[in-house]
Amino acid sequence: MEITLDLLKELTQSEEMMWVIGGGQAVSENHAHGIKEPEVSKGWATIEANNWHFHLSLELVDGIQFVEAKSHGDIKSYYVRFSKGWEDTLVRCYFPNPYLDESEKPTEFQPAKLKTFEEMRDRYVGREGIVFVER
């Protein structure tokens, strides 16, 4: 649980992230404008930004994956996935996409945007069962 909270704290340091809550039939995509460090009470982490928030039971998180995934043709996405088991996605936190510009339009690859994902991935993968996955 401690590693989960450490990672959540680090992910909430950037307003450039996109938080996707849920992974089944309905999901909520949220920009991180005004995001705050998580508050924890009785095993629940509350992640809050300007116009949204969610509560995550830290006990349910038994899998964390750093993911590089194909999306929208040749574009790749980079995110951290918090899951219950392998199948049940609880939350995904997307890093700024190095293949998209500020208006989310395709552009030439921007290696500086990928650097944050790679550095965080290299610090966390291998710790307490955290893995890297290519999809």
C-alpha positions in Angstrom: 0.0 0.0 0.0 2.9 2.4 0.7 4.3 2.1 -2.8 0.8 2.7 -4.2 0.5 5.9 -2.2 4.0 7.0 -3.1 3.3 6.6 -6.8 -0.1 8.4 -6.5 1.7 11.3 -4.8 4.2 11.5 -7.5 1.6 11.3 -10.3 -0.4 14.2 -8.7 2.6 16.5 -9.0 1.8 17.3 -12.7 -1.2 19.1 -14.1 -0.4 17.7 -17.5 -1.7 14.2 -16.6 -5.0 12.8 -17.6 -6.8 10.6 -15.1 -9.2 7.9 -16.3 -11.4 6.5 -13.7 -12.9 3.0 -14.3 -12.2 0.6 -17.0 -15.4 -1.2 -17.8 -18.6 -0.1 -19.5 -18.2 3.5 -18.3 -15.1 5.6 -17.7 -14.5 9.2 -16.7 -11.6 11.2 -18.3 -10.3 14.0 -16.2 -7.7 16.7 -16.8 -5.5 17.3 -13.8 -6.0 21.1 -13.6 -5.6 22.1 -10.0 -4.8 18.6 -8.8 -3.8 18.2 -5.2 -1.7 15.6 -3.3 -3.8 12.6 -2.3 -5.4 12.7 1.1 -5.6 9.3 2.9 -8.1 8.2 5.5 -9.0 4.7 6.7 -7.4 3.0 3.7 -9.0 5.3 1.1 -7.0 7.8 -1.1 -8.9 10.9 -2.3 -7.5 12.4 -5.5 -9.0 15.9 -6.2 -8.6 18.5 -8.9 -10.5 21.7 -9.7 -13.7 20.2 -10.9 -13.6 16.5 -10.0 -12.4 14.0 -7.4 -12.5 10.3 -6.8 -11.9 7.9 -3.9 -9.7 4.8 -4.3 -9.6 1.9 -1.8 -5.9 1.3 -1.5 -6.6 -2.3 -0.3 -8.2 -3.1 -3.7 -5.1 -2.2 -5.6 -3.1 -5.4 -6.1 -1.6 -4.6 -9.5 0.3 -1.6 -10.9 1.5 -1.6 -14.5 3.5 1.0 -16.4 2.0 0.7 -19.9 3.0 1.5 -23.5 0.0 0.9 -25.7 -0.9 1.3 -29.3 -3.9 3.6 -29.7 -5.5 5.4 -32.6 -3.5 3.8 -35.3 0.3 4.3 -35.1 0.1 6.6 -32.0 1.2 5.1 -28.7 -0.1 6.1 -25.2 1.9 5.9 -22.0 0.2 5.5 -18.6 0.2 3.9 -15.2 -2.6 1.4 -14.5 -3.9 0.6 -11.0 -5.8 -2.6 -11.1 -7.6 -5.3 -9.0 -6.3 -8.5 -10.4 -5.1 -8.4 -14.0 -8.6 -7.8 -15.5 -10.2 -5.1 -13.4 -8.9 -1.6 -14.2 -9.5 0.9 -11.3 -7.6 4.0 -12.5 -5.2 4.9 -15.3 -3.0 8.0 -15.2 -1.9 9.1 -18.7 1.4 11.0 -19.3 1.5 13.7 -21.9 1.6 12.0 -25.3 4.8 12.5 -27.2 2.9 12.1 -30.5 0.4 14.8 -29.9 0.7 18.6 -29.7 -0.9 20.9 -27.1 -4.2 20.7 -29.0 -4.0 16.9 -29.0 -3.4 16.8 -32.8 -0.8 14.4 -34.3 2.7 15.8 -34.5 6.3 14.7 -34.8 7.6 12.6 -31.9 8.6 14.8 -29.0 11.2 12.9 -26.9 11.1 15.3 -24.0 7.4 14.3 -23.3 8.4 10.7 -23.1 11.2 11.3 -20.6 9.0 11.7 -17.6 7.3 8.4 -18.2 10.6 6.6 -18.8 12.2 8.0 -15.7 9.2 7.2 -13.4 8.9 3.7 -15.0 12.6 3.0 -14.3 12.2 4.0 -10.7 9.1 2.0 -9.9 9.2 -1.2 -12.2 10.4 -4.1 -10.2 9.4 -2.7 -6.8 6.7 -4.6 -5.0 5.4 -6.4 -8.2 5.1 -3.3 -10.4 5.6 -4.3 -14.0 6.1 -2.8 -17.5 3.7 -3.9 -20.2 3.5 -3.3 -23.9 0.1 -3.6 -25.5 
